[in-house]
Amino acid sequence: MFEAYIIEKSKEIKDMLIKIRRDVHKHPEIGLHEVRTAEIVARILEEYGIKVKTRIGVTGVLGILEGKHPGKTILLRADMDCLRIHENNDAEYKSIYPEFMHACGHDAHLTWLLGAAIILSGLKDELHGTVKFLFQPAEEKEGGAEMTIHGGVLEDPAVDAVVGAHNWPSIDSGKIGVRPGALMAASDNFKITILGRGGHGAQPHKCIDPIAVACEVYMAFQTIISRSLDPLEPAVLTIGKFNAGTAHNIIPENAYLEGTIRTLSYETREKIPDIMEGILRGITEANGANYEFTFIPYHPPVINDPEITSIASVAAAKIMGAKNVQLVDKPTMIGEDFSSFGERVPGTYIFVGNRNVKKGIVNPLHSPEFDVDEDIIHRTAAVLAEMAVLYLNPQEEIE
């Protein structure tokens, strides 16, 4: 019923949204320091009559749009933080800070959420329920989702459904990717210290070499995925940091390993740390060494609710055309703290195609050459707005 208005309104604000995105891109802010960005977001929301709460999860912003009629509450979420990367693009909106860049597209994310808020503000009298717009800080590292949850974003009124969207460079611009079930991996970290006994490199028999023990541990860990887990259950265990020693002729006291674990199910996520510690215990005891093991859970997997995902598919088809809605064929082992919302509330996370070969927009996320196809911003704003309408309004209102 409202898609014609939503589409036309999104086109009307297209240039304004691009201007906002370029301004934010030019002035990127790292997690929990998104002060300028938050001020821009709050000001625009207030201009369109949307109630605003600031300092949610330190620097987050929450917009609340109450419909004229009673009903459910849906939360639309976008992230705001940049990355610590030097930008190599030469665009006029290139980051003015040499050490910071919006290399993951969060500048576009927050802009299309602003667009959705602007569109929906014009439908306030038609809405059955409440729309919350969360501009979340610190997605990249600090766990901003949990901070905003502890700040009360899912309460007053209680949220019934949550939706997020991420630009996705492997999907063509103009298309929306959806997937019920597991979409993105849990991303957990670990730290290991192998405690040996140092000494002279010419007298290894008087030492307990932590490097040799750590190498055994490293190789044994490779069997966890291949031999201890269901081969049909995806998982990744990567050791990305291995440090030991200070000189060529000294056996060090300790060796240090750090890594990441990526899983798509809660069962596998809980199982792997116990298997790791069993291996550590056995190898260190056999070598007369000891160990310290710290498992650092970050965030769970993103698992999309089938019903909310179905609404996303319908909304995207109404705005973009059914041929431009595609099923994401397999999950990614990249993590996203949107999962913290999905643990508590049914929701879905969609991928917004960003690949445009004609414009040269082909670089991956977190690349110094990453850029956004700005044509996707107003369209995604319309999709999010349509999702809110489809979820909140009774079926007879939208037929």
PyMOL commands that set and color helices and strands:
alter all, ss='L'
color gray80, all
select helices_A, chain A and resi 3-12+14-26+35-47+106-121+124-126+144-150+204-206+210-228+266-287+306-320+322-324+339-342+357-359+375-392+395-398
alter helices_A, ss='H'
color red, helices_A
select strands_A, chain A and resi 51-56+60-66+69-79+128-136+161-172+176-178+181-195+199-200+235-244+250-251+254-263+290-299+302-304+325-327+332-335+347-355
alter strands_A, ss='S'
color yellow, strands_A
deselect
rebuild
show_as cartoon
